[in-house]
C-alpha cells in the first residue's frame, strides 16, 4: 500500500483563513493514475473549459459556475467557457459530458451526480487528453482530479455543534439534500458518526433536493405537525428559519451553511451555526485544470476543511462574511487562495471570456 503525502496550504474565505489539505500518492502515482499527475504540456492560451452541473436554479451551484467563469477570465488562458446546467441524474450528466467532449473542451469541471456512474465517460475524456476535475463532490475515476469541500467533516462538525447545544438529547429534524448524491452521502456519514454517540437524540429524516423553497415548505409542514428541539440542514437554512415565523413558533437551533441570509439571521440573534461550504470551489477546479493543461504537477485531491461559525464564538467572522447587497443564497466564500485570482467584481459579474 502506498503512503499518502499530505501538504497544508492556506485558503482565504472572504476575510477568514481556513485550512486546505492536498493529498496525493508517491512518485509512481502519475503512471498508475491514482496520485500526483501532470497533464500534457500545452502551449496554447486558448483553452476551452466545459462545466457540467445537474442542479439548475440553485444559487450555490450558480455561484460555482460564476467562479469557473471568473477564474477562466482572470487566468488569461481561456477563450471560452461552455456551461451545461440543467436538472438531471447520472444518465443526463453522461450525455452532457459527451456533448462537452464533442464541443472541443480541453478541460471539464464537473459537479458529479454519482460517484461511480460517470467513470466510463471520464475515461473517454482522459483518452482524448481532456482534463476532468470533479468539484464539490468526489468521483472514483482514477484519472480525475478532485477539488472538494470535506463533506464528511461538514456533516460531522455541524452535527457535533447541534448535539452539544442540545446536551445530547432531543428531537431533531434532519434535512438532507438529494438521496444518493456523493455530497449527501458523505455528509450523512459524518452526521451519523456523531449521532451514533448520542442515542438520546431522535431523528426525523427528510430530503429537500437542495431546494430552498421545498426545504421551507417541508419545515412548515414538520413544525406544524410536530415539535423539534433542533434542525440540521444540508445548506437549505434561511427558509427553515423563516418557517418558524410562518407557524408562529419560537426558533430552535438550526445548523446551515454560509448562505448570505442565514448569516444575517444568525447576526440578528436566531439560534444556530453556519458550516462553511465555499461555492467558489468551481474556481479552484478551474485553476487546477489549467495547471494540469500546462504540464504542471498537481495533487489528485484537494480538500477544503470547513469551519463552524456561531454568534457566541464567531461574531466578527460572521460580520466579515455578510454581504447585504448580494442574494439570499449567496455563499460567503468569495475566494480560495492560492487558487483563485479573480476580483470580486469578476465573480459578481459572472461572465467568462468573450461574454
N, C-alpha and C positions, 0 to 999 in steps of 0.2 A: 504494500500500500504506500502510495506517495504521501509525503508530508506536505501540508499546505503552508504557504508563506502568507503572513498577514502584515499589512502595512497600514499605518494610521495616517490619514491626511485630514485637512480641515474642510469644513463645509459651512458656508455662510447662508443662514436663513434669515433674510431681511437684516435686522440689526443683531441677530444672535448667531453664535458659532456653535454648531453641534458636530458630532463625530461622523466620519465616513470610514468604512472599512473596505479595502480592496483585497480580494483573495484570489490566488491562482496556484498553479502547480509548479513543479520543478522544471529543469532545463529541457526535459524531454516532452513537455506538455504540448508544445506547438506542433510536434509531429503527431501526437496522439489526438489532438483536437479537443483536449479537455482542460487546458490551463492557459497560461500566458501564450498569446499568439500575436502574430503581426500579419496584416493583410498584404496584398500585392502593392508594392510601391507604385503610385500613380501620380504623374507629374501635373495632371490637369488641375485647373482651378475652376472647373466647370462641372462639378459633381451634381447629380440628381439624387435627391433624398425622398424616399417614399415613406408614408406614415399610414399605419393600419390601426383603426380604432373601431370597436364594436359596441360602443355605448354612446350614441349620438344624443345631443341635447343635455348632457351632463356638464355642469360648469367646470368641475375639476378636470375632466377629460379635454374640454375645450382649451383650458389654460395649458394643459400638457402639450397640445398641438401648437398653441401660440409660442411656447418656449422652443419647440423644434424650429419653427419659422424664424424666431428671433435669433437663435444661435446660428442657424444657417446664414442669415443675413450678416450677422456680426463677423462671421468667420472670413467672409470674402472669398470663399472657395466653392460656393454652391450657386448654380444657375437657376435651379428650380426646386420647389418642394411640391410633391404630389400627395395630397392628403385624402384618404378614403375613410370617411367617418359615417357609419350607419349601424343601426341596431342589428344584432345577429349573434350567432354562435360560431363554433369551430368550422362548420360547413361553409358558412358565408365568408368567414375570415380567410379560409384557404383560397376561395375564389378571389378575394381582394388581393391577397399576396401574389397570386398568379398574375393578376392584372398589373400589379406594380412591377413584377419581373418583366412582363412583356412590354411595359412602357419605358423600359431602359433605366430603372433605378440602379444606382451604384451602391446604395445602402438603404435598408428598410428599418424604420423604427416601429416596433410592433408592441402594442399593449395586448398580450395574448388572452384569448378566451378559454384556453385549455393548456395545461402543462405539457401534455404528450401529443395531442392530435395534430398539432401544427408541424411536428418534426419532419415528416416527409417533404413538405413544401419548403421548409427551411433548408433541407438538404439540397433541394433543387436550386435554390438561390445560391447556396455555397458553391455548387458545381459551376455556376456562372460567375464566380468571383464577386458575388454580391454580399456585402457585409450585413448581417442581421443582428440587431440589438433589441432584446426584449426589455421593455421598461415597465416599472411599477409592479409587474408580476413576472415570475420566472418561467422559463421553459426548460425542458431537459435535453434538448438537442445539443450535442457536444460541440458543434461548431458555432453556436450562437453565443453572443456576448449578453450579459445580463446586468442591467443597472436598475436597482430596485430599492424602494424603501423596505426596511426589515419588517415585513408584515407579521411575522410571528411575534416579534418584540412589540409591535403596535398593539396586538391583541392582549399580550401579557401585561404590558405596562398600564394600559387603561383598566384592565380587569383588577389589577392589584390596587390601583388607586381607589376603585369603587369598593372593593372588598374591605379595605382599610377604613374607608369612610363609613361603611355600614356596620363596622365592628364584626364582620364575618357572618352576619345573619340578615335575613330579609327576603323580600320578593323583588326580583329583577326582571325587567323587560329586556330581552336580549335581541337586539335588532341588527340582523346580519345584512349582507349585501346581496350577491347572486349565488345561489347554490351551485357548487362545482367549479366556480371560477377560482384560479390559483390564489389570488389575494384573499378571497373569502375563506378558503380552506386553511391558509396559513394563519390568518387572524384567529380563526376558530381554534386552531391548535394552541396558540398562545393563551387565548382566553380560557380554554378548558384546563390548561396546566394550573391556573390559579384556582378555578372553581373546584377542581378535584381536592384541593386542600381546604375548601370552605363548604362542607356539606350542608351547613345550615342556610346557605343561600339557595333559594328555589328560583328556577328559571322558566320563563315563558319565551320560547324562540319564535321569531317571525323573520321573514325575508322582505326587504324593502326594494330590491332591484337597484339600489343606489339611486333612487329617485326621490327627491326632496318632497314633492307633493304626495307621492304614495306613502312615504315614511310618515309624513304629518298626518295623513288620513288614518293610517294604522294606529298611530299613537292616540288619536282622538277616540277611536273605537275601543282600544285597550283601556285607556284611562276612564272611559265612561262605564265600562263593564267590570273593572277590577281596580284594585289598589296596589300600587307598587312603591317600593322604598328607594329604588334607583333604576336608571336606564343606561344600558351600554349600547351605543350606536356605532355602526361601521362608517361613520362620517356623515350620516344623514341626521344632523343635530339641531339646527336652529328651528326647523319646522316642528321638531319634537318639543322643544322648549315652548314654542308658540301654542302647542296643543294643550298645555296646562292652563293657559289663559282661556282657550276656547271652551274647555269643560268646567272652568271655574274652580280648579284645584290648585293648592299650593305646590310650587315646583319642588321636585326632589333632585338629588344629584344626577346629572346627565354627563356621560362621557362622550365626547365627539372628536372632531378633527380641528385643524387650524383654519376653519372656514371663517370668512370675514364677519358675518353677522353673529355667529356663535361666539367669537372672541369678544364682540361688543356686548353680547348678553352676559358673558362672564364678568366683564368690566362693570356692567350695570348691577352686578350682585347676584345673578342667577347662579345657584349652586351647580358646580360641575368642573370638568377639566378637559382641556384640549390636548390631543396627542398629535404631534407634528407628522405630516404626510405630504411632503412638497410635490405639487403638481408639476413643477419645472423639472422633474426627473426626465421629461422629454428632451430638454436642452442638454442634460447630462449625457443621455444616449446619443444625441447628435454629435457632441464633442468627441465621444469615444469612437463613433463610426468614422468621423473624419480623420482621427489619428490613425486608425487601422488602415484606411484607404491610402494614407500617405506612408505606410510601411513602418509605423512606429509600433513598438511592443506595448501591448495593453493587457491588463489583467482581465481574465474571463468574467469575473464577477465583482461588482461594486455595490456595497450595501450602505444605505444611509440609516443611521441609528436614530430612532425617534426620541423625542423628549415629551414630558408631561408638564403642561402649564396650567396652574390654577391661580385664583386671585390671592390666596393666602401666601404663596411662595413665589409667584412669578408675575406680580402686577406690572412691574416695569417692562418685562418681556412682552406681556400681552399688549401693553400700550404701544410698544415699539413696532408691533406687528399688526396694528389696527389700521385699516385703510378706509376711512369713511366714504371716500369718493368712488370706491370700487363696488362691484356687485356683491350680493349677499353670500354667494358661494365661492367668491374669490379666495384662493389659497394664499395664506400669508407669506409663504416661502417664495421669494422673488428671485433668488439666485443661489447657486451652489458652486462655491469656489473650491478648487481652481478650474472647474469645468466650464461654467457658463461665463461668457464675456460680453453679453449684450447689455444694453442700458435698459432701465425701467421703461423708458419711452418706447423702445423697440418691442419689448414684451407686451406692453399695453396696446400697441398698435396692431399686433397680431398679423403682420404682413411679412411674407417671405420675399426672397429675391425676385425682382421683376413684377411684384404685385402692386 
